[in-house]
Amino acid sequence: MRARDKVAVSALRATLGALDNAEAVPVGEAELRGVALEQSPAGAGATEAARRELSESGAEDVVRAEVAERLEAAAQLTTPAHADRAARLRAEAAVLSRFLEGPDAT
């Protein structure tokens, strides 16, 4: 049971990070150049940017991409030396796939 929890935790942490990245607002090229010190924002929260909100289908797309990424990586690990890593990636993909199936599928 503990090994299974580690697989689930790993898959969920990585997917939460991917969802967080998907909500990030892209930075424009002009913003990357910087500004003079006296023109820089100051104060608490002055550098915070509003985050995008993903729709349910957008979040599902991110989870599907995470599943596909794991399955593709597992398929590329064909040598016996990498069998454990491939099995873990497939297990992580299975954990994430359950979230896409919905509550009735359990």
C-alpha positions as CSV (number, residue, x, y, z in Angstrom):
1,M,0.0,0.0,0.0
2,R,2.8,2.4,0.9
3,A,4.5,2.0,-2.5
4,R,1.2,2.7,-4.2
5,D,0.8,5.9,-2.2
6,K,4.2,7.0,-3.3
7,V,3.3,6.5,-6.9
8,A,0.1,8.4,-6.5
9,V,1.7,11.3,-4.6
10,S,4.4,11.6,-7.3
11,A,1.9,11.6,-10.1
12,L,-0.4,14.1,-8.4
13,R,2.4,16.5,-7.4
14,A,3.8,16.6,-10.9
15,T,0.3,17.1,-12.4
16,L,-0.5,19.9,-9.9
17,G,2.7,21.6,-11.0
18,A,1.7,21.2,-14.7
19,L,-1.8,22.7,-13.9
20,D,-0.1,25.6,-12.0
21,N,2.2,26.2,-15.0
22,A,-0.8,26.2,-17.3
23,E,-2.5,28.9,-15.3
24,A,0.6,31.2,-15.5
25,V,0.2,34.3,-17.5
26,P,2.7,34.5,-20.4
27,V,5.3,37.3,-20.0
28,G,5.6,39.7,-22.9
29,E,9.0,40.4,-24.5
30,A,8.8,44.1,-23.4
31,E,8.4,43.0,-19.8
32,L,11.5,40.9,-20.0
33,R,13.7,43.9,-20.7
34,G,13.3,45.4,-17.3
35,V,12.8,49.0,-16.2
36,A,14.9,51.5,-14.4
37,L,15.1,51.1,-10.7
38,E,13.0,54.2,-10.0
39,Q,10.3,52.9,-12.3
40,S,10.1,49.5,-10.8
41,P,7.0,48.5,-8.8
42,A,7.3,48.7,-5.0
43,G,5.2,47.5,-2.1
44,A,3.5,44.3,-1.1
45,G,1.9,42.5,-4.0
46,A,3.2,45.0,-6.6
47,T,4.8,42.3,-8.7
48,E,1.9,39.8,-8.5
49,A,0.3,38.9,-11.8
50,A,-3.2,37.7,-12.2
51,R,-3.4,34.0,-13.0
52,R,-5.6,32.5,-15.7
53,E,-8.3,30.1,-14.7
54,L,-8.4,26.9,-16.5
55,S,-11.8,25.6,-17.6
56,E,-12.6,22.0,-16.7
57,S,-11.8,20.9,-20.2
58,G,-8.5,22.8,-20.1
59,A,-7.6,21.0,-16.8
60,E,-8.6,17.7,-18.4
61,D,-6.3,18.4,-21.3
62,V,-3.4,19.0,-19.0
63,V,-4.0,15.7,-17.1
64,R,-4.4,13.9,-20.5
65,A,-1.0,15.3,-21.6
66,E,0.6,14.2,-18.3
67,V,-0.8,10.6,-18.8
68,A,0.4,10.6,-22.4
69,E,3.9,11.9,-21.4
70,R,4.2,9.1,-18.9
71,L,3.0,6.4,-21.2
72,E,5.4,7.6,-24.0
73,A,8.3,7.7,-21.6
74,A,7.5,4.2,-20.4
75,A,7.3,2.9,-23.9
76,Q,10.8,4.2,-24.6
77,L,12.3,2.4,-21.6
78,T,12.6,-1.0,-23.2
79,T,15.8,-2.4,-21.6
80,P,15.4,-4.7,-18.6
81,A,17.5,-2.3,-16.5
82,H,14.7,0.3,-16.8
83,A,11.8,-2.1,-16.2
84,D,11.1,-0.7,-12.7
85,R,11.0,2.9,-14.0
86,A,8.7,2.0,-16.9
87,A,6.4,0.2,-14.5
88,R,6.3,3.2,-12.2
89,L,5.5,5.5,-15.1
90,R,2.6,3.3,-16.2
91,A,1.3,3.2,-12.6
92,E,1.4,7.0,-12.4
93,A,-0.5,7.1,-15.7
94,A,-3.1,4.8,-14.3
95,V,-3.5,7.0,-11.2
96,L,-4.1,10.0,-13.4
97,S,-6.4,8.2,-15.8
98,R,-8.8,7.4,-12.9
99,F,-9.3,11.2,-12.5
100,L,-10.3,11.4,-16.2
101,E,-12.8,8.5,-15.9
102,G,-15.0,10.3,-13.4
103,P,-16.6,9.2,-10.1
104,D,-18.8,6.5,-11.7
105,A,-15.9,4.5,-13.0
106,T,-14.5,3.5,-9.6
